[in-house]
């Protein structure tokens, strides 16, 4: 089997509500999605998606994905997509770094490999837990009142896990955390996501002021060095998100005890192939995980669900999915959807969902 052609599509995914990170420092209204269709000489076709969270969140943006695919396409056409390690090495040699540009091709190759084996990707990877995974909401709000409103909106949709965005103002963050904890329901999973929005002193002040609440924080400071510098000065468990990009990051976090949880974003780390190594480092060191699509459609959500299904149930807190935040559906209701706040692993081979090509429009690039 050989890759014969790659088609690239660009789709705007408007958000249902304006979205803020870091206490209102960053605002987002629409996501720039890149979809890839990888064709083979056997007739099997795989789909992948790369949707960064805008261009101001981390070093990734939609045009960069499409430029990266243009650079890498000549190096992967002709390869067997089932040999995902060979495809990974070809992309790494053609374009060092830029993992976010490699993720959609990696996803499409896993999709083809699963179809060829007649197995869902999670089963092909050796996992395949059928325990439904809680979906973590993403509560991007600026005030205590708005935070309550957004959490309640997600509760009405069945959500039991919430990622509450904070950061930027110590007094406001302490007030919001205490307010959310006062309204927390039994069994709810709540993660306070700072998105790098605190300096070291701000992080210590908030963590100290809320230590009686036994809460978890995600990415409290800008870098791993910052998080490491304060990790012995507070008692709160920490999840690393934006600073978990490479396998070297994962091994450093595990070795130095910088964090207790990994937030693995598939697009940011380069796809399933690279994310699986981070998963194994985490499991070997007793580190739990959240698994997330950086953003995007049900395709990106499904990829995250497949990785989550390869993690033992006790070590996977939740998956973050974006489909309930966007106003367009490129798959016409197909694929894993919110059922009482959970996603269920598809039984179809491969990814388990493909887009409606009529909803994508013509490709913006074709490589053969």
BELMOMO-V455008 format. One record per residue. N is the residue number from 1. OMEGA is omega in degrees with one decimal (999 if undefined). Layout:
n->[N:N]
omega->[OMEGA:OMEGA]
This chain:
n->[1:2:3:4:5:6:7:8:9:10:11:12:13:14:15:16:17:18:19:20:21:22:23:24:25:26:27:28:29:30:31:32:33:34:35:36:37:38:39:40:41:42:43:44:45:46:47:48:49:50:51:52:53:54:55:56:57:58:59:60:61:62:63:64:65:66:67:68:69:70:71:72:73:74:75:76:77:78:79:80:81:82:83:84:85:86:87:88:89:90:91:92:93:94:95:96:97:98:99:100:101:102:103:104:105:106:107:108:109:110:111:112:113:114:115:116:117:118:119:120:121:122:123:124:125:126:127:128:129:130:131:132:133:134:135:136:137:138:139:140:141:142:143:144:145:146:147:148:149:150:151:152:153:154:155:156:157:158:159:160:161:162:163:164:165:166:167:168:169:170:171:172:173:174:175:176:177:178:179:180:181:182:183:184:185:186:187:188:189:190:191:192:193:194:195:196:197:198:199:200:201:202:203:204:205:206:207:208:209:210:211:212:213:214:215:216:217:218:219:220:221:222:223:224:225:226:227:228:229:230:231:232:233:234:235:236:237:238:239:240:241:242:243:244:245:246:247:248:249:250:251:252:253:254:255:256:257:258:259:260:261:262:263:264:265:266:267:268:269:270:271:272:273:274:275:276:277:278:279:280:281:282:283:284:285:286:287:288:289:290:291:292:293:294:295:296:297:298:299:300:301:302:303:304:305:306:307:308:309:310:311:312:313:314:315:316:317:318:319:320:321:322:323:324:325:326:327:328:329:330:331:332:333:334:335:336:337:338:339:340:341:342:343:344:345:346:347:348:349:350:351:352:353:354:355:356:357:358:359:360:361:362:363:364:365:366:367:368]
omega->[-179.3:172.3:-178.2:-177.5:175.4:175.3:-175.7:179.6:174.4:-178.6:171.5:178.7:179.9:176.5:-179.5:179.4:173.5:-169.2:-179.6:171.6:173.6:175.5:178.7:-179.3:-177.9:-178.6:-177.9:-179.6:-175.4:179.2:-179.9:-175.4:172.6:176.2:176.6:175.2:-178.2:-178.4:179.7:179.3:176.9:-176.9:176.5:-178.6:178.0:-180.0:174.7:-179.5:171.2:-178.9:174.9:177.8:-177.4:-180.0:-179.8:-174.4:176.8:179.9:177.5:175.4:-175.2:179.0:177.7:176.6:-175.9:175.4:178.4:178.8:176.8:179.9:-172.6:-173.1:-178.9:-177.1:-179.0:175.5:-176.0:177.5:175.1:-175.9:177.9:178.4:-170.8:179.2:177.3:177.0:178.8:-178.1:178.3:179.1:-179.2:178.3:-179.0:-174.7:177.9:-177.8:177.1:-176.4:-177.8:178.4:-177.4:-173.9:-177.8:177.5:177.7:179.4:-178.6:178.5:175.7:177.5:178.9:-179.4:177.7:177.5:-179.5:-180.0:-176.8:-179.7:167.7:-178.5:-177.7:177.3:179.1:179.1:176.8:-179.9:173.2:173.8:177.3:175.1:179.4:-178.2:174.7:175.0:175.5:173.8:176.0:-171.4:179.5:-177.2:-174.7:-175.1:176.8:-177.9:178.9:178.8:177.2:-177.4:-177.5:178.5:179.9:177.5:177.8:176.2:178.7:177.1:175.7:-175.6:176.4:178.6:-175.2:172.5:-173.8:-176.3:177.7:176.3:173.1:-178.3:-172.2:-176.7:179.9:-179.5:177.7:-180.0:-178.5:179.0:-179.2:179.4:-180.0:179.9:178.6:-179.4:-180.0:178.1:177.1:177.5:179.0:175.8:-179.7:178.0:178.8:-171.1:-176.4:179.5:176.1:-170.7:-179.8:163.4:-179.6:-177.3:177.4:179.4:-178.4:-179.8:-179.7:-178.4:178.1:-176.7:-177.6:-174.6:177.3:-174.4:179.6:-178.6:-177.4:-179.0:177.0:176.4:-176.8:-176.4:-171.8:-170.1:173.7:177.1:179.3:-178.9:178.5:-177.1:-177.1:-169.5:177.6:-174.2:177.3:-176.6:-174.6:171.9:-175.4:170.7:176.6:-176.7:-173.0:179.6:175.4:-175.0:-174.7:175.8:177.2:175.0:-178.0:-178.2:177.1:179.3:-179.1:-176.8:-173.8:178.5:-175.2:-177.0:-178.9:-176.2:170.7:166.7:-173.9:175.5:-171.2:-177.5:-177.3:-174.1:174.7:175.8:-173.9:-175.6:-179.8:-179.3:-179.5:178.1:177.1:176.0:-176.4:174.5:179.7:-177.7:-179.7:-176.4:177.3:-179.3:178.9:-173.6:156.8:178.1:-169.3:159.5:177.3:177.0:172.2:-173.5:177.9:177.2:179.3:177.8:-178.1:176.0:178.8:-179.7:178.4:177.5:-180.0:-179.2:175.1:180.0:176.8:-173.1:-175.1:-174.9:178.7:-175.5:-175.9:168.6:173.7:-179.7:-173.6:-168.3:179.6:-178.8:-175.3:-171.3:176.6:179.6:-176.6:-178.2:173.1:174.8:-178.4:177.8:-179.3:179.7:-178.8:173.1:-178.4:176.0:-178.3:171.5:-179.9:-177.2:177.8:179.7:179.6:179.7:-179.2:-179.9:178.4:176.6:174.9:-177.9:169.3:-173.5:177.9:179.9:-175.3:-173.6:-179.2:177.4:177.2:176.9:175.7:179.4:-178.2:999]
